[in-house]
């Protein structure tokens, strides 16, 4: 893949937190650099979305993160404006003003210094890709340099997606890169008549997934047999972890078996009840993660707000089936296209899905194999990067 384009990836945080947008930013920057395309990372001094958004956890300056040349810029101190906008959103929706809608985004994680710092690079021919849409930094860099900054927005079907600042950002974006077909459909449905053909002609790139090759192991310090399903990712109510626990409890209370639900990843550990059928390992090593995935009955992710879902792809690379929420268009779409899992919409259907995977081992195995083929046929790094470069090379 030969290209002389120079790139900058803009992301609100980088190096501490492994959420979907940061994983995508990291993946793009590393893989572009590996292919000889100079790629820098511009980020703030805020270390994660769980930190104080208006506090600098790092000194401003140049760093090396994951082997990448990374520039950190101080955050704006706009907490009062954001608190006012958030209060309006939660308690006074009838009093949401134009300024409050804007401040909901712009007064979040943002950096005027970063926006200004981009100027000389854009003037020197760098392409810029910013993500995700939910933080003000993306809006600020796009709106400061109209039609010169591209976005990978990571849109979800949630209330802020429908607000006026999103329309403005889409109008000013140079190119738009979608993570999934359903994200593109959602965007066209709501903004197509306003924005026009740019949305329709924009590319669905997906996310490059790395197939991890580790020395085969049959044991682990976390060995718990193989009578378990697994949840992987952040433990948050926004990811429907509380719903997953409720539904799983309803199932195990009616069963006399050893089935457990294992959690790996960060987030709010207090969401997990003190119960022998729920095990929270928190962050684990890559080898332990692969071991737990490989031996699970399947992965469960009931989040309704996903723009891609890397964890599904990782589960399929381990050749296990998935259970996702039937009201999440993106993950349901993956499950249907891959024929790699089930998608209940309520507790009763969820219980039936667990029973089906446990009692139909051949079908469960086939779903895992189908998922593996889906990922390797669609989401290698070369496939994804080629889609980005095909667009960015159009002058």
N, C-alpha and C positions, 0 to 999 in steps of 0.2 A: 504494500500500500504506500504509494509515493505522494507526498504532499508537502508544500512549503509553508502552509498556513501556520501562524503562531496563535496559540489559544490562551485564554484566561478563563478559569472556572471561578465563579463567585458564589460563595455559600456563607450563611451567617455564622456558622461554627465549623470547626475542623480539627480533628485529631484526638478528641476525647469521647465522642458520642457516636454510636453506631446505628443511628436511625436511617430510614430508607434514603432520604435525600442526601445525607452525608456519604452513605455507602456508594450511591450513584456518582456523586462528585469525586470521591476518591478513585472509584473504578475508572471513570473517564480520564482523569488526569494521569493516573499511572499507566493505563493502557495506551493513551496517545503518546506519552513520553517514550514508552517501550518501542514504539514504532517510529521514533525519530522525529516526532512533531513536538516542538517546544511548547510545553503547557505549564503555566503558572497557576497557583491558587491564591485568590484574594479572599480574605475572611476577616472577621472581627476579633477583638480580644475577649469576647464572651466565649466560654468553653463549651456550653451546651444549652439546649432549651430548658433544662432543669435548673440552670444557674440563674443568678440575678442578671436579667437582660441588660441592665444599665450600669453594670460594674465591669471593669476591666480585669479579667483574671490573668492576663498576660501583659507584658510590656509591648508597646508598639514596635514593629520592626520586622526583619526578615528571619525566617526560621526554615529548618528542614524538617518536614513532617512526612512520614512514609516515603522518604527519599525524594520528596517533591519540594521545589522552591516555593515557599509559602510566605505571603505578606500579611501581617496582622495589623489592623487599624482600630483605634479606640472607638468605643460605642458612644452614641449620643445619650445624653442624660435627659430623657423625655418621659420619665416614669409617670409624672403627674398627668400628662396628656393622655397616655395610654390608660391609666386607671380610670380617668373620666370616660373615655370611649368604651372601656370594658363594662363599667357600671351602667352606661346607657344601653349597651347590648343586652345585658343580663336583666336589668330592672326597669328600664325606661325605653322600651323599643319604640314607643310612640313619639319619643323626643329625640330620636337619632337624627342628627343634623349631618350635612355634607362634611363638615369638619370632623365630626366624630367618626364617620365611616372612614375617612382618610387616616385619622389618627390611630384607628384600630390596627391598621397596617404600618403606617409610617413611623409611629411612635413606639413600635416594638423593637426588635433587634435591628439596629440601623447604624450607619456610620457615614457622616458627611465627609470625613477624611478619606475613606475608601472611595467614595463616589468621585471626589476630586482627583484622587491618585490614579484613577483609570484613564484620565484625559490623555496623558502623554502616550500611553500604550495604544489607545484607540487611534490616535493620530499617526502612530507608527505601524499601523496595519494589523494589530492583533484582533482576532475575533473573540468576542466575549459571550459566555453562556452563563446565565444566572439561574439559581434555584434555591428554595421552592417559593411558590407564590405567597405563602401564608405570612412570611416575614417582610417587614418594610424594606429591607435591603434590596430585595429583588425589584420592587416597585421603584425605588429611588434610582437605581442604576439604569433601568429601562427608560424611565421618564426623563432623566438627565441627558440621555443620549438617544433621542428618538430615532428609531429605525437603524440603530447601530449595535444594539445588544439583543441577543437571542435568549430565549427562556426554555427551560424544561420545568414547567410549572408544578407538576405533581398535583393536579387538581383532584379534589374530592367533591362528592355531592353533599355539600354542607352550606350553611347559610351565608358565610362570608364570600363564597364563590360567586354569589349572585349580586354582589354590591358594585356600585359604580367604579371604585378604584380598579377593580379587575378588568372592567371594560376599557378603561384608560390604558392600563398596562398592555392589554392585548393589541390595542390600536398602535401603541408606540414600539412594540416588539419587532425586531428584524425578522427572525424566524421563530417558529414554535415547534418544539419537539415533544411529542406525547409519549408516555410510557406504555399505554394500552389503547386498543381500539375503542373501548368503552369510554375512556377519558376524552378521546377525540369526539366521539358521538355526543357526549354531554356538553362539550364546549360549543360544538356547531349548533346543537339544539337551542342553546340559550344565547349565543352571541353571533350566530351565523348571519342573521339578517342585518346586524349592525356592522360587523367587521368585514364581512364579505369573503372573497375567495381565498384569502390568506389562511383562514382556518381550515378550509376544505383541502387546500393544497399542502398543508403542513404534514410532516412525516411522523408516523408511529415508529419509534426506534426500538422500544423495549429497553431492557437493562441487560448488560452483559453479565453472565453468570460464570464464575470460575468453578470448574470441576476439580475439587480437591483430591489429590492422590496421596494417600497416607499408607504407611506400612500396615498391613492387615493385622488386626488384633482381635482376639476373641474374648478378651476380658478388659475391664476398666475398673478404676477405683470407684466408679459410680454404678457398678454392676447391680442391676435390680431385676434380673430376669428379662422376660419379654412380654409380660402381660401389662402393657401400658400404652396409652396414647401420649403424645407430646405437644406442648405449646411452646413456641420459640419466638422470642421478641420481647418488646416492652410490656410490662405488667401495668396496664392503665385501663380505666373505665372507658376511655375513648377507643380502646381496642376491644371492647366488650368482654374483658376478662371476667368481670363480675357475672355476666350472663353465662359465659362458658362454665363457671363454677356452679351456678344454679342448675343449669341443665345437666351437668355431669353428676351432681348430687342426686338429682331425681332418678338418674339411671342406676347408680350404684346402690341406692337404698332399696331397690327392688331385685338386686342380684346377689347371688351367693358365689362370688368368685374373687380372684385376686387382682382384678383390673384396677390400675392406678392412672392418675394423670400427672405427668411430670412437666415442670416449668423450667425453662432455661432462658437467661437474659436478665436485663436490668429492670428498673421501674419500681413500682410500689409493692414491696413484698408483703405489706399488711393486707393486701387484697386476698392473699392465699390463706384459707382457713387452717386451723390446727387440726388436722385430720389425717389418719394414716394412709388414706387413699390419694392425698395430694402431697407432692414432693417438689419443693422449690430449690433447685441447685444454683440459682443465680447465674453469674457469668462462669462459663466453663472453657477449658482449652479447646482448640480446634479438633484435636483427636477425640476428646470426650464427647464433643458435640456430634461428630460423625458416628461414633459408637452408639450414642443414644438414638440418633435418627435411624440408623440402619436396623436396630432391633425393635423399633416401635411398631405398633399395629397401624399407626398412621399419625399424621399431623393434623391438629385442629386449630383453625384460626377463624373466629367468628366476627372479626372486625368488619364493619360496614363501610369504613372509610379507607380505601386503598386505591392508589393510582397504578400500582404494579404488583407488589408483594414478592419480595426476594425470598422470603422464608418458604413460600410454596415451591419455588424452583429448587431450593436446596433440599427440600423433602423429596421432590421427584428425582433429583440426582442420586438420592439414597434408595430410590425405587420403592417408596412407600406411598400409599394413597393419601388423599387429603379429605378433610371435611371443612367446608367454608359456609358462610352465611348466604342463604339464598337471596337476601336483599342487597348484597354487595355486587354490583354489576361487573366490576373488574374481576374479582376472584371467581365468581360464578362463570364468567366468560372463559377464563383460563380452564376451569374444570371441564366445561363443555367441549371446548376445542381440543383439549388433550384427552378427553374421556379418561380423566385421571382421578376423579373423586366425586363426592356427593355434596349437595348444597341444601340442607334443611332450612326452613324458614321459621320454625317454631320448635318448642321443646319436644312435642310428640314426634315430629319428623326426625329430630336429632336422635332420639332414643332408637328409632327404627334404623337410622344410619349406623349407629354403633353396633346394633345387633347384626345388621347385614354384613359389615366388614368382619366381624368376629366369627360369623357362622358361614361365610362364603369365602374361604381362603384363596381359592383359585381366582375368583373375580377380584378380590383385593390385590392379589399379586399382579394380575393383568393391568389394573389401574396404575399401580406403581411403575410398571414397565412402560405403559402408554405415556405417563408423565415424564419419565426419563427421556423418551424419544422426542417428546414435545419440546423440552428444554434444549436438547442437543441439536434439534433441527431448526430452532428459531432464535436462540439467545446466546450464541457464542460471542465473545468479545469482537471477533472480526466482523461478524454480521451486524452487530449494533454500531460499531465505529464507522463502518462503511456507509451506513445510512446518514450518520452525522456529517461525514466528510462530503458525501454526494451533494448535500444541501449547501454546506459552507463553501464549497468550491464554485458554486453558481454566483457569478458576479453580475 
